[in-house]
């Protein structure tokens, strides 16, 4: 079954909704596999949201900020 998963970026507060299977959600929660193995069809920027919570736009801005 396909289910919607909502992730809100902690920086811009924009909500992003992804459709994944119940099996993928279970594997994400277990944390035993690499994200690219669980969500192989997702672009890397979308997979990053599942890891860090940051949306692609904010992630690019964070990486562009001087240290």
N, C-alpha and C positions, 0 to 999 in steps of 0.2 A: 504494500500500500504506500502511496506517495503522500507525504505530509509536509506542511509548510514549517520552516524553521525561521524564526525572526532573530536577527542580530542587530543591536543598536550600537553604532560607533560611539565609543566613549569621548571622542574629541568633538565631533560635529553634531552628535545626537541624532543623526539620520538613521532611520530604520531600513534594514535590507531584509528581504524575505527570499529564502531559498527553498526549493522543493527537492527533498531527498526521500529515500525510502526508509522505512522503519528499521531495516537491517543496517543501513548506513548510519543512522542515528545511534543504534545500539553499539556499533563498532567505534564510533566517535567517543561515546561515553566510556567504553572499556579502556581506550587509550593504548591498545596493544599493537596497533598498525600505524604505518605512516599515512598521513593525510592524503598524499597523492595516490595511495593504493585504495583508500576508501572512496575518494571522490575523483577518479581519474579523468572524468569529462569536464570538471570544473577548471576554469582558468586559475593560474597561480594566485592572482589577486583576490579572487573569491575564496579560495582555500585559506588564504591568510586571515580572512575575517573569522573563520572558525578557530584559528589559533590565537590571534591577538585581539580580535574584536574591531580592529581599525579597518575602515573602508579604504578602497584603493586611492581615492583622492587624498585623504588624510595621511595615509602611509607614505605617499609620494612627497607630501609637504613635510612630514617629519624627517624623512631622509634628506631633504633639501636644506633643512635648517642647519646653520653652522653650529659646531660644537663649542 
